[in-house]
Structures are given as structure tokens and as C-alpha cells.
């Protein structure tokens, strides 16, 4: 229950006032002590006598019967017009009722917001049963820099000529790959997001998973130009991979890679102030190793991704570095 800031009585205070009257104190004295008028004291005393402590609780001020309730036909018409994506003002003018009445009707019907008219498609979660059945690949573009930015140093004076990142700093392209079943990740920083970088990254990722004993069968990407290139298609045929592309404008289909990128940004790229982008790049592989071998993963019951491989002790010592 939300008590307004100037409330004189709470249910507890009402009970204390009523019990003081029942002990022999006059209603006027009890009301004066509580900071209310005697009429209020008599009201709560009568409710307590008829209903007990439950009668001292707050009640809705809505009347039991409305003087002129909105007819069901009008309610039906308002809802029908709303399903045609008309605004509340438009509906009120067309039906002949007030905008407040339309608002109340739409709120009760659960149609106050336009997005309620077109509910989103339900989330369909999936997970492959065996490592290597499907790997997700994506790219994240990060700005290069030659010095720590003003958000860290607080000094904007040296940013005027370099525009913050350094003259001609350019971009770094982080290519990421994530196994759908085990969540084991592979990352590389490439010079661009073209096929000349995407193809070597794909081959390196497949080789990395094979070194862990994971044969890769499928690869999922978005519809970027590098993944639609003929060179990438030839690489998939050479590696005997089935290439799956996501539905256009539906990044959630490749959501595991998207989520991994957000984790990498939070725990690696923006986790600490780096002196240069080269310094940041040097920390990528140690962080990826920690992600695979040591970091507890929420969807794996707090275990690191490497635990999904069920490696023996000898294999763990051989692969861990």
C-alpha cells in the first residue's frame, strides 16, 4: 500500500486511536492526539466495531455502481477501432466519448500501447546436443586509438587535433566464433570485414575446434557481404560445412554470437583503460582463454565451456596452456 506523504493515519495509527477510545478516552481527545477531526475518529470507531481490524484498511473509492456506465456496444466499438491502429484521440472523436473514457477502456482491454496490437513473435530457444554441430560467426568493429580518451583522463585539451582516437587511427575488426553446444569461443582481430579476412578466420576457427576433438558440421552467419561472397562459399565446400544464413534483419537468430560479443565488450574491450588499441588487442587471447577454461557460464550451470567436452585429465593437461 502506498501512503501519501501527508497522511495523518496509517492502519496501525487508526487501530491505536480506536483502542484508545475503547479504553475510555473521548473521541475528541483521541482525534486531537492523532491529528484528525472527531468525525474521522467516529468513522474508524464504527468500522472497527462492525468489521474488526479488517475495517481499518484502505478501501477503493470507486463506487459500487456507476451512474452512467459506458455501454458494451461502445466498448466493443472502441476496441475494434483500436485494432485498426487508430489513436485514442481519433477513436474518441469518432465514437463520441471522452479521451479519458477511451483510455480506460483500452487499459482494461490491454491495448494501451500500439505494440500490444502486434505482439512480438515468441522467443524460440534452441541448443545443439553435440559440440561442432553448429558454430556461430560474427564480427564486431571497434575503433583504434593511440592514447587514452578523455572519458578516462578527463582532459579534453589534447583531443582537439586528434578527434579523440588519434589521426588516422582506423578500425579493428574482431571476428568471433562460438560453438552452439559447448559455448567454446574462438576470436581473432582481422584488418577488415571482407571475405579476404572472413575466409582465413573460418579456416582458423575450424582448425581450433578440431584441435579440441570437435568436428564442425555447420556454420551460421548473418547476411554480411563477406559471408555472401563466393570465396566464403568455396571455403565452406572445401571444409565440408553447411552454411546457414540468418533471416534478414533478425539478429536474434544468431543470438549466441551477439551475446558473446556483449560479454567480450564488457569484460575485455571496456573492462579497463588501455593505453593503445594494440595494448587492448594483446589482452584478447588471454581473455578468450579464461572465458573457455575458467569463467563460469550462466547457461552451463556455473561451469566453464570446456567442461562440455568431458575431457580426461591427460587431455586437459595437454590442451590447457
C-alpha positions as CSV (number, residue, x, y, z in Angstrom):
1,X,0.0,0.0,0.0
2,X,1.3,3.5,-0.9
3,X,0.7,6.1,1.8
4,X,0.8,9.7,0.6
5,X,3.4,11.9,2.3
6,X,0.8,14.0,4.2
7,X,-1.2,11.0,5.6
8,X,-2.4,11.6,9.2
9,X,-3.2,8.0,9.9
10,X,-2.0,4.6,8.7
11,X,-3.9,1.4,9.5
12,X,-1.7,0.9,12.6
13,X,-2.4,4.5,13.7
14,X,-6.1,4.1,13.2
15,X,-6.1,1.0,15.4
16,X,-4.2,2.8,18.1
17,X,-6.7,5.7,18.0
18,X,-9.7,3.3,18.2
19,X,-8.3,1.3,21.0
20,X,-7.6,4.5,23.0
21,X,-11.3,5.4,22.6
22,X,-12.3,1.8,23.7
23,X,-10.1,2.2,26.8
24,X,-12.2,5.2,27.9
25,X,-10.6,8.2,26.1
26,X,-13.0,10.5,24.5
27,X,-13.2,10.6,20.7
28,X,-12.3,14.3,20.7
29,X,-9.1,13.7,22.8
30,X,-8.1,10.6,20.7
31,X,-8.7,12.5,17.4
32,X,-6.7,15.5,18.7
33,X,-3.8,13.3,19.6
34,X,-3.8,11.6,16.2
35,X,-4.1,15.0,14.4
36,X,-7.5,14.4,12.8
37,X,-11.0,15.7,13.4
38,X,-13.5,13.9,15.8
39,X,-15.7,12.9,12.8
40,X,-12.8,10.9,11.4
41,X,-12.4,9.2,14.8
42,X,-16.1,8.2,14.9
43,X,-15.8,6.8,11.4
44,X,-13.0,4.5,12.2
45,X,-14.5,3.5,15.5
46,X,-17.8,2.5,13.7
47,X,-15.8,0.5,11.2
48,X,-13.8,-1.3,13.9
49,X,-17.0,-2.2,15.8
50,X,-18.6,-3.6,12.7
51,X,-15.7,-5.3,10.9
52,X,-12.9,-5.6,13.4
53,X,-9.3,-4.8,12.4
54,X,-10.0,-5.5,8.7
55,X,-12.3,-2.5,8.6
56,X,-9.4,-0.2,9.3
57,X,-7.7,-0.9,6.0
58,X,-7.9,1.4,3.0
59,X,-10.7,0.8,0.5
60,X,-11.2,1.7,-3.1
61,X,-13.0,5.0,-3.7
62,X,-14.6,3.5,-6.8
63,X,-18.4,3.5,-6.5
64,X,-20.1,0.1,-6.5
65,X,-22.5,1.3,-9.2
66,X,-21.7,3.8,-12.0
67,X,-24.3,6.5,-12.7
68,X,-23.9,6.2,-16.5
69,X,-21.6,3.3,-17.4
70,X,-20.2,3.0,-20.9
71,X,-22.4,0.7,-22.9
72,X,-20.9,-2.7,-24.0
73,X,-21.6,-1.7,-27.6
74,X,-19.4,1.4,-27.3
75,X,-16.7,-0.6,-25.6
76,X,-16.8,-3.1,-28.4
77,X,-16.6,-0.3,-31.0
78,X,-13.6,1.3,-29.2
79,X,-11.7,-2.0,-29.2
80,X,-12.5,-2.7,-32.8
81,X,-11.2,0.8,-33.9
82,X,-8.1,0.3,-31.8
83,X,-7.3,-2.9,-33.6
84,X,-7.3,-0.8,-36.7
85,X,-4.3,1.1,-35.2
86,X,-6.2,4.3,-34.6
87,X,-5.0,6.6,-31.8
88,X,-7.0,7.3,-28.7
89,X,-7.9,10.9,-29.7
90,X,-9.1,9.6,-33.1
91,X,-11.3,6.9,-31.5
92,X,-12.8,9.4,-29.0
93,X,-13.8,11.8,-31.8
94,X,-15.2,9.0,-33.9
95,X,-17.2,7.3,-31.2
96,X,-18.3,10.4,-29.4
97,X,-16.8,9.7,-25.9
98,X,-14.1,11.5,-24.0
99,X,-10.4,10.5,-24.5
100,X,-10.3,9.5,-20.8
101,X,-13.1,7.0,-21.4
102,X,-11.2,5.6,-24.3
103,X,-8.0,5.3,-22.3
104,X,-9.8,3.4,-19.5
105,X,-11.4,1.0,-22.0
106,X,-8.1,0.3,-23.7
107,X,-6.3,-0.1,-20.5
108,X,-8.8,-2.8,-19.3
109,X,-8.5,-4.5,-22.7
110,X,-4.7,-4.5,-22.6
111,X,-4.4,-2.4,-25.7
112,X,-3.0,0.9,-24.4
113,X,0.3,0.5,-26.3
114,X,0.5,0.1,-30.1
115,X,2.9,-2.8,-29.6
116,X,0.1,-4.7,-27.8
117,X,-1.8,-4.9,-31.1
118,X,1.1,-6.8,-32.7
119,X,2.7,-9.0,-30.1
120,X,6.2,-10.0,-30.8
121,X,7.0,-13.4,-32.1
122,X,7.7,-15.8,-29.1
123,X,11.3,-16.4,-28.5
124,X,12.3,-19.8,-29.8
125,X,15.4,-21.0,-27.9
126,X,17.5,-23.8,-29.3
127,X,20.7,-25.6,-28.5
128,X,22.5,-28.3,-30.4
129,X,23.2,-31.5,-28.5
130,X,26.8,-32.2,-29.6
131,X,29.7,-29.8,-29.9
132,X,30.6,-29.0,-33.5
133,X,27.1,-29.4,-34.9
134,X,26.8,-25.7,-35.3
135,X,29.2,-22.8,-34.9
136,X,28.1,-19.1,-34.9
137,X,30.3,-16.5,-36.5
138,X,30.0,-12.7,-36.3
139,X,32.1,-9.5,-36.5
140,X,32.4,-6.5,-34.1
141,X,34.0,-3.3,-35.3
142,X,36.0,-1.4,-32.7
143,X,37.7,2.0,-33.1
144,X,41.5,2.0,-32.8
145,X,43.2,4.6,-30.6
146,X,46.7,5.9,-29.9
147,X,46.1,7.3,-26.4
148,X,43.7,7.0,-23.5
149,X,40.5,9.0,-24.2
150,X,39.1,12.0,-22.3
151,X,36.4,9.8,-20.6
152,X,39.3,8.2,-18.6
153,X,41.7,11.2,-18.2
154,X,39.1,14.0,-18.0
155,X,41.4,16.1,-20.2
156,X,39.8,17.3,-23.4
157,X,42.6,19.7,-24.4
158,X,44.7,17.1,-26.3
159,X,41.6,15.8,-28.2
160,X,41.1,18.8,-30.4
161,X,43.5,17.9,-33.1
162,X,43.2,14.1,-33.0
163,X,39.4,14.0,-32.8
164,X,39.7,11.6,-29.8
165,X,41.1,8.4,-31.3
166,X,44.2,9.6,-33.0
167,X,44.9,10.9,-36.5
168,X,44.2,8.0,-39.0
169,X,43.6,5.5,-36.2
170,X,41.1,3.5,-38.2
171,X,39.2,0.4,-37.1
172,X,39.8,-3.0,-35.7
173,X,37.6,-5.9,-36.7
174,X,37.1,-8.6,-34.1
175,X,35.9,-11.8,-35.7
176,X,34.3,-14.1,-33.2
177,X,33.2,-17.8,-33.3
178,X,31.1,-19.6,-30.8
179,X,30.2,-23.3,-30.6
180,X,26.4,-23.7,-30.1
181,X,26.5,-26.7,-27.8
182,X,29.6,-26.1,-25.6
183,X,29.9,-22.2,-25.9
184,X,33.6,-22.6,-26.6
185,X,34.8,-19.4,-28.3
186,X,37.5,-18.5,-30.8
187,X,38.5,-14.9,-31.6
188,X,40.8,-13.1,-33.9
189,X,41.4,-9.4,-34.8
190,X,41.5,-9.0,-38.5
191,X,42.3,-6.0,-40.7
192,X,38.8,-5.7,-42.2
193,X,35.4,-7.3,-42.5
194,X,35.8,-8.5,-46.1
195,X,35.9,-12.1,-47.4
196,X,39.8,-11.9,-47.5
197,X,39.6,-11.9,-43.7
198,X,36.4,-13.9,-43.1
199,X,37.7,-16.9,-45.0
200,X,41.0,-17.3,-43.1
201,X,39.2,-16.8,-39.9
202,X,36.7,-19.6,-40.7
203,X,39.6,-22.0,-41.5
204,X,41.4,-21.0,-38.3
205,X,38.3,-21.5,-36.3
206,X,37.6,-24.9,-37.7
207,X,41.2,-25.9,-37.1
208,X,41.0,-24.7,-33.5
209,X,37.9,-26.8,-32.8
210,X,39.4,-29.8,-34.5
211,X,42.4,-29.5,-32.1
212,X,39.9,-29.9,-29.3
213,X,38.5,-33.0,-31.0
214,X,35.4,-31.2,-32.3
215,X,34.5,-31.8,-35.9
216,X,32.5,-28.9,-37.3
217,X,29.4,-29.6,-39.4
218,X,27.6,-26.3,-39.8
219,X,28.3,-22.6,-39.6
220,X,25.8,-19.8,-39.1
221,X,26.4,-16.2,-40.1
222,X,24.4,-13.1,-40.8
223,X,23.9,-11.7,-44.3
224,X,27.1,-9.6,-44.4
225,X,28.8,-9.2,-47.8
226,X,31.8,-11.2,-46.7
227,X,29.6,-14.2,-45.9
228,X,27.7,-14.0,-49.1
229,X,30.9,-13.9,-51.2
230,X,31.8,-16.8,-53.5
231,X,35.2,-17.2,-51.7
232,X,33.4,-17.9,-48.4
233,X,31.1,-20.4,-50.1
234,X,34.1,-22.2,-51.6
235,X,35.7,-22.4,-48.2
236,X,32.6,-24.0,-46.7
237,X,32.6,-26.6,-49.5
238,X,36.3,-27.3,-49.0
239,X,35.8,-27.7,-45.3
240,X,32.6,-29.8,-45.9
241,X,30.5,-27.3,-43.9
242,X,26.8,-26.5,-44.4
243,X,26.4,-22.7,-44.4
244,X,23.3,-21.3,-42.8
245,X,22.4,-17.6,-43.0
246,X,20.0,-15.8,-40.7
247,X,16.8,-14.3,-41.7
248,X,17.4,-10.6,-42.8
249,X,17.0,-8.0,-40.0
250,X,16.7,-10.8,-37.4
251,X,20.0,-10.7,-35.4
252,X,18.4,-12.8,-32.6
253,X,18.7,-15.9,-34.8
254,X,22.5,-15.6,-34.3
255,X,21.9,-14.6,-30.7
256,X,24.6,-16.6,-29.1
257,X,27.3,-14.8,-31.0
258,X,25.7,-11.5,-30.4
259,X,25.6,-12.2,-26.6
260,X,29.2,-13.3,-26.6
261,X,30.2,-10.0,-28.3
262,X,28.4,-8.1,-25.5
263,X,30.2,-10.2,-22.9
264,X,33.6,-9.5,-24.6
265,X,32.9,-5.8,-24.7
266,X,32.0,-5.7,-21.1
267,X,34.8,-8.0,-19.7
268,X,37.6,-7.3,-22.2
269,X,37.3,-4.3,-24.5
270,X,35.8,-1.9,-21.9
271,X,36.9,-3.6,-18.8
272,X,39.9,-1.4,-18.1
273,X,41.6,1.7,-19.6
274,X,44.1,0.6,-22.3
275,X,46.9,2.8,-23.3
276,X,46.5,2.0,-27.0
277,X,44.4,-0.3,-29.2
278,X,47.4,-2.6,-29.6
279,X,47.5,-3.0,-25.8
280,X,43.8,-3.9,-25.9
281,X,44.4,-6.4,-28.7
282,X,47.1,-8.2,-26.7
283,X,44.6,-8.9,-23.9
284,X,42.0,-10.5,-26.3
285,X,43.5,-14.0,-26.4
286,X,44.2,-14.3,-22.6
287,X,40.6,-13.2,-22.0
288,X,39.2,-15.7,-24.6
289,X,41.3,-18.5,-22.9
290,X,39.9,-17.5,-19.5
291,X,36.4,-17.5,-21.0
292,X,36.7,-21.0,-22.3
293,X,38.6,-22.7,-19.5
294,X,37.9,-20.8,-16.3
295,X,35.0,-18.4,-16.4
296,X,31.7,-19.8,-15.0
297,X,29.0,-19.7,-17.7
298,X,25.4,-19.0,-16.6
299,X,23.8,-21.4,-19.2
300,X,26.2,-24.2,-18.2
301,X,25.2,-24.3,-14.5
302,X,28.2,-22.2,-13.5
303,X,30.7,-24.4,-15.3
304,X,33.2,-23.2,-17.9
305,X,32.6,-24.1,-21.6
306,X,35.4,-26.6,-21.7
307,X,33.5,-28.7,-19.2
308,X,31.1,-29.7,-22.0
309,X,33.8,-31.7,-23.8
310,X,34.2,-34.2,-20.9
311,X,38.0,-34.3,-21.4
312,X,40.1,-36.7,-19.4
313,X,42.8,-35.4,-17.1
314,X,45.6,-36.2,-19.6
315,X,43.8,-34.3,-22.4
316,X,43.2,-31.3,-20.1
317,X,46.9,-31.0,-19.3
318,X,47.8,-31.3,-23.0
319,X,45.3,-28.7,-24.3
320,X,45.5,-26.2,-21.4
321,X,48.1,-23.6,-21.8
